[in-house]
Amino acid sequence: MRCEPGEGGVTVLTLNRPEKKNAYTWQMCQELCTALADFMADDVQRVLVLTGAGQAFCAGGDVESDPDRYWEGASGRELGHGMAMRESMHAVVRALHRVDKPTIAMIDGPAVSGGLTLALLCDVRIASEQARLGDASLRFALLPDEGGAWLFSRFMRPDLALRMVLESQIYDADTACELGLVTQVVPRRELVDTVMAMATAMAVAAPLASRLAKRMMRFAERASLDETLSFTELAVTIGNESPDVREGVAAFLERRPARFDPGPPS
């Protein structure tokens, strides 16, 4: 795995097993959790781009690489395979879902099963025309156990999500976009430039406001209007007294671009 924090506040996190279509292993999951924690702790880094090396995003889990943890080893533990999942991919899913800074999935090639889960955990998903997205777990008598059972029907109609799982369907990029799995499809030659332009635009926005806005909208997904307004009242109590707001108002009055500095080190 490669983690590359950029000077413009954009961190690019690359799953780096191109020979295996970036299928994840137990070790990669530990590295992902560490990288996500480092990103969250660094106020200078404001946007995360998650991608895969070569011509793949992530083809799911590579159980062949970790037989002692996923199969023979799991069988000897009290919670068995459940504990193996908790310590690996479930830890990544929880960590990525908790990220309150903007996240973008840059998808080329397959994003399948656990790879689709990783993509859906990002706020925006930009795919090349060669991207392929879906879930093939049942093809191997496995389950959508990395978080797909919760995520798929939140982006697709529940009946279509279930059909995707039961028939092990893999969609081309345009179909995935129509279904809601992808935000935008671009030619492969434009993928990196499109994603980095979007990430840069997000990175220059007020960082505290960006994080609060993401938290507000995530909260609203599971709350009533009244609960959301109450949460918003707390958020503005924090945000409206911040240096970011003072700079934003000053920039507006002075008719200049705002310059939002990072906060103190976490």
N, C-alpha and C positions, 0 to 999 in steps of 0.2 A: 504494500500500500504506500502511496505517496501523499504527503500533506504539504501543500505549497502556499503559505500565507503570502499575499501580494501587497505591494506598497500602497495600492489603492483601496485597501480594506476588503479585498475579495480573496477568500481562501478557496483553493481548488483541492478537493479530496478525491484521489483517483484509486479505484480498486485496480490492483496491478497484478493480475494473473491472466494475461491475454491468451496464453496457451490453453487455459481452461475456461475461456470466455468469462473470466473474472468471477467464477463460482466461489462462494465464500467458504472459509474454513473457520475452525475454532480460533486459530491464531489471528486471522484477519478480523474476526469479531472483536477480539481484545484490542487490537490496534485501532479499530474504528471507534470504540468507546473512549479510548485515550485521546484520540484526535478530536472527537466531539467535545470532550471536557476541556481540552486546551482551547478550542475555538470559542467556547462559551465564556471562558475566563479572560479572553483577550479583547478588551474594549476597542482596540484599534481595528480588529477584524470584524466587519459588519455584515458580510454576506458569505454564505457557503454555497459552492458549486460542487455537486456530487456527480462523478462520472466514472467511466471505466476505460481501461487502457485498450488499445487496439480497436477492433470493430465489434465491440460488445459492451453492454452496460453491466449486466450481471445475469448469469444463467441459473441462479438459485444456489442451493447448497451443494458442496462437494463432499459428500459423506465418505467417499473412497479415501480421501486424504486424512481422515481422522477416525479410523475404525475403532481405536481404543476409547474414544470419547463418545462417538455416536452409536456404536453398535455393541461390541463386546464389553467395553467399559461401562456403558450405560446400563446394561442388563444387570450388573452387579451392584447398582446403587439403589438406595431406598425409593427414590422417586424416578429412577430409571431414565428413560428418554426425556421425560419432562424436565428433569434437572439439567440434562445436557442442553436442551433448548433454552432454559432459563439463563444458563451461564454463557450462552453464545448469542444466537440471533435475537432472542427476546431482549437481551440487555441492550443490543444495538437499537432495536425498535423503540424501546422505552427512551433511550438517550436521544435519538433523533426526533422523536415526537415532542420531547421537552424543549427542544431548541426554540428560543423565542426571537431569534434573528431570522431574516429572510433566507430561505433555502431554495436552490434551483437544481433540478435533476437534468443533466445533459445526456441525452440517450441516443446512442448509436448502436445498431444491432439489437440482439435479444435483451429484453428485460422481462424475465420469466420467473414465475413462482416467487421465491424470495427476492429476486431482482425487481419484480413488479412491486412488491411490498416496499422496498427501499425507495423506488421512484414515487410511489403514492404518498409516502411520508414527507416528501418535499412540497413546498408551497406551490411551485410552478414546475411544469415538466415540458421541456423543449426537446423534440425528437427529430432526427433526420428521417428522410424518406425511406431509409433502409432499416429503421427500427422495427422490432417485432415485440409485441407485448401480450401477455396472457398468463395462464396458469396451467401447468402440465403435471401437477402433483399426482392426481389420480391415475395417470398413465402408468405410474410406478407403484400404485397402491399406497401412496403417501397422502398427506392431508395438507390443506392450505394453513399450515400451523405456525407460520412465521408472523402472522398478523393479518393475513389475507381474509380470513373469515370475518374480521371486523372492518377492514378497509374496503374490500371490493364493492360491497353494496352501498357504500357511502359515495362512491364515484359513478357507479352504474345503477341502472334499475335492478332491484333485487332479483327478479326472475332471470335477467340476462347475466348477472353475476353468478348465480347458481348454475346456469347452463354452461358458462365458461368453465367452471370448476368440474362439473360432471362430465363434460365432453372434452376436457383438456384443450380448450380452444386457444390458439395463438393468433392474434390479429395483426394485420399490417398497420402501418403508422396512421394512415388516413382513417381507417375504421376505428382504431383505438381513440383517435381524436373525436370522432363522432359519438363514441360511447362515453366520453368524459375522462378517459384514462390519461390523455395527453392534452396539454394546453395549446400547443402550436407545433406544426410540422414545417420544417424548412429543408432545403436541399443540403445534402451532407457537406458540401463545400462551404456553406454559410453557417453551419451549426455553431462552431466555436465563436465566431464573430458575433452572432446573434445573442448567444448566451452571455458572453462577456460584456457586451453593450448593455444588456438588461441588468446584469449584476452590478456594473459600474453605476448605472442610474440609481439603483437601490442603495448603493453604498454611500452616495453623496447626500442622501436624505437624512433628516434629523434622526440620529440613532436611537435615542430614548423613545421618541414618538413612534418610530417603526416597531420597536419591541412592544410597546404598550398597545399599539393598534393590532398587532398580531395576536396578542393575548386576549384583547377584547373580542376579536372576531372568532377566535377559537372557543372562548367562553360562551359566546352567543349561539354556537352550534348546538349546545345542549341545555340552554337556559330559556326562560320566558323573556318577553320584552321587558317586564318590570325588573326582573333579575339583571338583565343586561344593562338597563339604565342605572341601576344601583352600582353595578360594577364600574360603569363608565364614570360615575361621580367620584369614585375612589381613584380611578386612573387620571382624571384631570387634576385632582388634588396633587398628584405626584408630578404630572407632566407640565402643567401650566406655570409652576414655580421654577422650572429648570432653566439653565443657561441657554438651552436650545431654543426655547420659546423667545427669550429676550433677543437672541441673535436673529431669529426668524422675523420678528416684528421690526427690528432695526433694519434688516436688509430690505424689507418691504418699504419702509418709510424712506430709505436712502436709495431705493431703486437699483439695487445691486444683488448679485447672487449671494445667498446665505452660505456661510462657512461654519460647518458644525465640527467642532473639535471633539476628539474622543474624551470620555470621562477619565477619572483617576484610575490607575491600575486596579484590577479586581484582586 
